[in-house]
Amino acid sequence: MIRWGAWAAAGLALALAAGCGEESAPADIKWADVKAAEAKGEAEFDTYFQGIRGKAVAWNGHVVEVLMETEDDYMRSAYAMVDMDGGGAGAKADLRFKVPLDEAPGLTPGTAVAFTAKLREVRREGGAPLIQMELQKLGK
């Protein structure tokens, strides 16, 4: 009889062999495509987003601000709010992703950022979509 520990070890080995936790190659999704879907209305945008959710993208934008938050376990976290439409004065954030705490001080408003991240969900901020992402790689 095989013990549960052996099954757990086998499952872990399969997960590691499958590359669990590795970066995903970016999909060919352009920010212009996302904006075009948004222009069609909330319902159509939500349907479009369901089709791209979970995919990784490699985009460039400008930091609007970095929010410091305290999580449920009292750990500090930093979130970059990024504008994808030019980053000028008064820009609003189009997306948000968690950044390493040690990189947060370098992300000042207006800083250009290049990043690879997975599309996770959409929240509405004042009627406009705010895309929540999972950062894989951050550059400047």
GICORRA-V793017 format. One record per helix or strand. SS is the DSSP state (A for helix, B for strand). FROM is the first residue (numbers start at 1). LEN is the number of residues. If there is no record, write none. Layout:
SS/FROM/LEN ; SS/FROM/LEN
This chain:
A/4/14 ; A/31/9 ; A/42/11 ; B/56/15 ; B/76/8 ; B/95/5 ; A/101/4 ; B/112/14 ; B/128/12
